Amino acid sequence: MGVRHFRRYVGGVLVVGFDLDMTLIDSRPGIEATFEALSRQTGVYIDAGLVVNRLGPKLETELAEWYPAKDVVPAADRYRELYVELGVPGTTLLPGAQDAVAAVHEAGGRTLVVTAKYEPNAVLCLAHVGLEVDHVFGWLHGSAKGAKLAEHGAGVYVGDTPSDMIGAQVAEAVAVGVTTGPHGADELAEAGAHIVLGSLVEFRPWLRELSQDWASSR
C-alpha cells in the first residue's frame, strides 16, 4: 500500500510534507487569543473556544460563520495582523514534532510545511518554536495542498484533518493522519489516511519501517 506510493514518488530522495496547526504545533492558545481580540475590536461575537475545537477550515470559511460576507476579507486581514502579536507567542511544539522532522533529515530527506495558514505567520510560528524545515508554503487547503506537494515530489504528507488526507491523495502521496487535532482515527481513515498515528511521537518508528519495506522491495 504505502510502499507503492513511496517508491513511485520518492525517486531516491525522501520528501515529507507536514501540515502545521495541530500537526506540528499546538496553535490553539494563540488562535483563541487572536479571535478574542478580533471580536473585541470589531464588536462581533465569536465563540473562540468553539473555533479552536474545529481547526482545519480556511480562516475566511471560519470568519464567514460570524461576519456578513462583505466583512469577511477585512476581518481576515485584521486577524492576520493581530496574530503576529497574539497568535505567534501562544504557539508550542506538539510532542514528537521536532523528532519527526529530524528523522526525515537524518534519512537524507527534505521537509515541507504545507499549510492553510498565512505563509508569513506560518514562518513566524516555526521560528518561535525553533523548528527548522526546508520549505514553507502557506494559504493552501485541501486539493491545493496536494498540487503543491506533487510539485515538490512529496511521497508522504502528514496532517490532522480530512482535508489533509485529500491533499495527500491528490499528490498520490502516503497519507499519514495524526489524531492530535479535532478528528479521530476513524474519520481520518474514512477520508483516505493510509496510516493513523496517535501523535508524531510514533512517526520515526513508522518511517523506519516504511523505509525498510521500501529498501527490501527494490
N, C-alpha and C positions, 0 to 999 in steps of 0.2 A: 504494500500500500504506500507508505511514506517513502520507502526506498526507491520506488519507481520515479516519483517526483524528484527526490533528492538527486538521483543520478542524472536525470534529464536536464535539470535546470542549474545545478551547481557547476557542472562542467569543469571540475577540478578545483574551483575556488568556492569556499563556503560563504554564502551571503545570507544573513539572517536579518529580517526586519522585525521591529518591535513597535507595537502601539505604545503610547506614553501614559496617559492618565489611567490609573488603576491597573496598569500592566507593569510599568517600571517605577512609577511614582504614585504616592498617595497625595493627590491634589485636593482632596475634599475640604480640608480646613480653609485653604486659600480660596477655593471657589466659593465656598459658603460665605466667607467674609466679603468677597467681591460682590456677590449678588446682594448681600445685605446693604452694602454701601450704595450700590446702584439703586436699590429700592428706596432708600432714604433720599437720595439726590433727586430722583425723578418723581417721587410721591406715588409710585405704583407698587401695590402689594405683590411680593414674590415670596413664596414659601421656599426659602433657601435650603431648608432641611430636605424637602421633597426633591429639589433639584439635584442635590449631591447623591441622593439614593437612586437616581436613574441616569447617571452619567453615561454618555455614549452618543446621543444625538448631537448634531451641529449646534453651535451656540445660537444661531438665528432660529433654528427649529424650536429650541427651548424658550427663547425670548418671545416667540410668537404665541406661546401659551399664556403670556402675561400682558403683552402690549398689542395695540392695534397695528395692523400691517404697516401703516405709514411711519410708525415709531420704532420698528424693529431694527433697522440699519443704524440710526443714531444711537439707540440703546446698546447695540453691539459694539459700536466704535467706542463709546464711553466705558463699557465693561472692559475692553481690552486695555484702555488707558489705566483704569483703576487696578487691573490685575497686576501690573508691574509693581505697584507699591504694596498691594494687599495679598495677591494670589501667590506670587513667587515665594515670598518668605514663609508662607504656610505650606510649603511643599516638602515632603520627606521621601526617601527611598523606600520602596517596598522590599520585604525580605527576599533575598536571593537575586535582586536586580543587578547589583554590582558583579556578583559571581557569574551570572548568566552572560553578561557582556564579555567578561574576562574569558569565559570558556570558549566563546566564538573566536576571540582574538588569539587565544593560545592554540587554537586549531588552525591558525593561519587564515582565518576568515575575516570578513568585513561586516560591520553592523550598521543598520539603517534605523532611524526612528521615523516612522510614517504615521502621522497623527492628524486628527481633525483640529487640533489647537492651532491658533495663530502662530505662524512659524517663529517670529522674533520672541514671543513669550515662551514657546517650547524650548528655544535655545537658552533663555534665561533660567528656566526651571532646571534644565540639565546642568548648567553651570552652578546653580545654587546647591544642588545635591552632590556635585563633584563626579558626575557620571560622564565619561568621555566615549562618544560613538563616532563613527566615521562620517556619517551624513545625517542631516535632519531635514525632513520635508513636512511642511505643515499645510493646514487648510485643506485637507483631503479626507474624504469619507467614503466608506463602502467600496463601490467598484472603482472610484477614482484612486483609492489606495492601491487597489490591485494593479491598475495601469502603471503607477509609479514603481511598484515592486517588480513588475515584469520588465520595465525599462532598465532597472538596475540588476536584473538577473537573480532576484531573491529566490532561494529554494525553500525557505521557511519563513512563515510570518506568525508572530505570537501576539495575541490580543485577548481582551476580556469581554468582547461583545459579539453578538451575532453578525453585525455589520463587518467586524474584523474578519470573521470567518468567510464572509462573502468576498472581501478583498483578497484573501488568500486564494480562494477558488478562482477568481478572475485571473490572478497571476499564475495559476496552476502550481502553486507552492504548497508545501506541507502546512496545513492549518493547525496551529497549536493554540488551544484555548487555556486560559487560566481563570480560576474562579475567585480571584481577588477583587473583581468588580461586582456589579449588581446581578450578574447572570450565573445560574448554576450549571453544573456539568451537563445535565440532560438538555438544557436549552442550547448550549454551545454545540453539543454533539448533533442535535437536530439541525443546527444551522450549517453543519458541514465540517466541524472540527475532526481532524484525523486522530488527535490525542488531546485529552484534557488533563491538565496538571492542577494540583491544589494551589501551587504558588511557584514562583521562579526558583525556589529552593530545589525543586525537582528537575530543573531544566538541564543542568550539567550531566547528571546520570542519563537522562533521556537522550541528550545529544551524543553522548559517548556510545550508547547502544545503537543509535541510528547510524553513526559513523562506522561502527564496526560491521554492522549489517551491510552497509554500502560497500565497504572495502572487501568483504568476503564474497560479494556477488560480482565483483569486477572480473 
